[in-house]
Amino acid sequence: MLKRIGKIIGVILVTTFVIFFGLFFMFDEDLPKGEMSMQADSLANKMLSAINHEAYQETRFLEWSFAGHQYYWDKLQHEVDVTWDNYTVHLHTKTPEKSIVKMHGELVDDPERSEIIDKSIQYFNNDAFWLVAPHKIFDPGTERRLIKLDNGDSALLVTYTSGGSTPGDSYLWLLDEAGLPYSWKLWVGILPVGGLEITWEDWKTTASGTLLPTMHKFFFIDLKMGNVKAWNE
């Protein structure tokens, strides 16, 4: 029995090894090189116009779900309810120490409270980025570069040199003729393969007027954003 289990584990490990290196050699790309320029910022502004960034700036409330986490974000007050499993954190993004943590509806005290708050911050930083990343291309610490693709189209490379949970990550935005993103390629610290492409699609014009995605696709995997909402008072 132990020998059979050992063989099964061995097959799984070998299969994982083959898949990993297959993906690496098939899809790994070097980070494209470009220079920061007025042309890059012009393309970035075209992208912001396509998603009605002005409306996003005026948006107060956003609601969505991603990867099993639910969010209700009051952008004006810098507060967000983060819910997953049996936990609910009323997170103060500017002053996390003021956050309220509940499990099964009951208040949670330290030391577990601090760990749960830290986890809610990580979830929020990641999952909000999958919703509003196009609106953050001029955030402090960003660098924008114009990249010419093989087909002659222009793409926008955005590098985050600071801020968030993973500073140093780069994203290549692929845009349609109107400037609306249809996918991005990622060079991020958590992935060993550079240049993986994931779609941004099923864009929704929300009640506040801004556009937000409701779906991402990676090969056969659908990454749904739930019932996306954005509105004002």
Residue pairs with C-beta under 8 A, 6 or more apart in sequence:
20 192
23 193
24 192
24 193
27 193
27 195
27 196
28 193
28 194
28 195
29 185
29 194
29 195
30 194
30 195
31 157
31 170
31 187
31 194
31 195
32 145
32 147
32 157
32 172
33 145
34 40
34 145
34 146
34 147
34 148
34 157
35 145
35 146
36 143
36 144
36 145
37 145
37 146
39 146
39 154
40 144
40 145
40 146
40 156
40 157
41 144
43 146
43 154
43 156
43 175
43 179
44 137
44 138
44 144
44 156
44 158
46 175
46 179
47 134
47 137
47 156
47 173
47 175
47 179
47 180
47 181
48 134
48 135
48 137
48 138
49 179
50 175
50 178
50 179
50 180
50 181
50 211
51 134
51 135
51 180
51 181
51 203
51 210
51 211
51 212
52 205
52 209
52 210
52 211
53 134
53 135
53 210
55 208
55 209
55 210
56 132
56 135
56 208
56 210
56 230
58 208
58 232
59 75
59 206
59 208
59 210
59 230
59 231
59 232
60 74
60 75
60 76
60 208
60 231
60 232
60 233
61 72
61 73
61 74
61 75
61 229
61 230
61 231
61 232
62 71
62 72
62 73
62 75
62 131
62 132
62 212
62 228
62 229
62 230
63 71
63 72
63 73
63 227
63 228
63 229
63 230
64 70
64 71
64 127
64 131
64 212
64 225
64 226
64 227
64 228
64 229
65 71
65 225
65 226
65 227
66 127
66 130
66 131
66 223
66 224
66 225
66 226
67 123
67 127
67 223
68 84
68 85
69 82
69 83
69 84
69 123
69 127
70 81
70 82
70 83
70 84
70 226
71 80
71 81
71 82
71 83
71 124
71 127
71 128
72 80
72 81
73 79
73 80
73 81
73 128
74 80
78 92
78 93
78 94
79 90
79 91
79 92
79 93
80 90
80 91
80 93
80 124
81 88
81 89
81 90
81 91
82 88
82 89
82 91
82 120
82 123
82 124
83 89
84 123
86 103
86 104
87 101
87 102
87 103
87 116
87 120
88 101
88 102
88 103
88 105
89 99
89 100
89 101
89 102
89 116
89 117
89 120
90 99
90 100
90 101
91 99
91 117
91 120
91 121
91 124
92 98
92 99
93 121
93 124
96 117
96 121
99 117
99 120
100 107
101 107
101 108
101 113
101 116
101 117
102 108
103 116
108 116
121 165
122 165
125 164
125 165
126 165
129 136
129 164
130 213
130 216
130 223
130 225
131 212
131 213
131 225
131 228
132 212
133 171
133 184
134 173
134 181
134 200
135 210
136 142
137 144
137 156
137 158
137 173
138 144
139 160
139 163
140 162
140 163
141 160
141 161
141 162
141 163
141 167
142 158
142 159
142 160
142 161
143 158
143 159
143 161
144 156
144 157
144 158
145 156
145 157
145 159
146 154
146 155
146 156
146 157
147 154
147 155
147 156
147 157
147 172
148 154
148 155
149 155
149 174
153 174
153 175
154 175
155 172
155 173
155 174
155 175
156 172
156 173
156 175
157 170
157 171
157 172
157 173
158 170
158 171
158 172
158 173
159 168
159 169
159 170
159 171
160 166
160 167
160 168
160 169
160 170
161 167
161 168
166 188
166 189
166 190
168 189
169 186
169 187
169 188
169 189
170 186
170 187
170 188
171 184
171 185
171 186
171 187
171 188
172 184
172 185
172 186
172 187
172 195
173 181
173 184
174 181
174 182
174 183
174 184
174 185
174 197
175 181
175 182
176 182
180 203
180 211
181 200
182 199
182 200
182 201
183 197
183 198
183 199
183 200
184 197
184 198
184 200
185 195
185 196
185 197
186 194
186 195
186 196
186 197
186 198
187 194
187 195
196 218
197 218
198 216
198 217
198 218
198 223
199 215
199 216
199 217
199 218
200 213
200 216
201 213
201 215
201 216
201 217
202 213
202 214
202 215
203 211
203 212
203 213
203 214
204 211
204 212
204 213
204 214
204 228
205 211
206 212
206 228
206 229
206 230
206 231
207 229
207 230
207 231
207 232
208 230
208 231
208 232
210 230
212 225
212 228
212 230
213 225
213 228
214 224
214 225
214 226
214 228
215 222
215 223
215 224
215 225
216 222
216 223
216 225
217 223
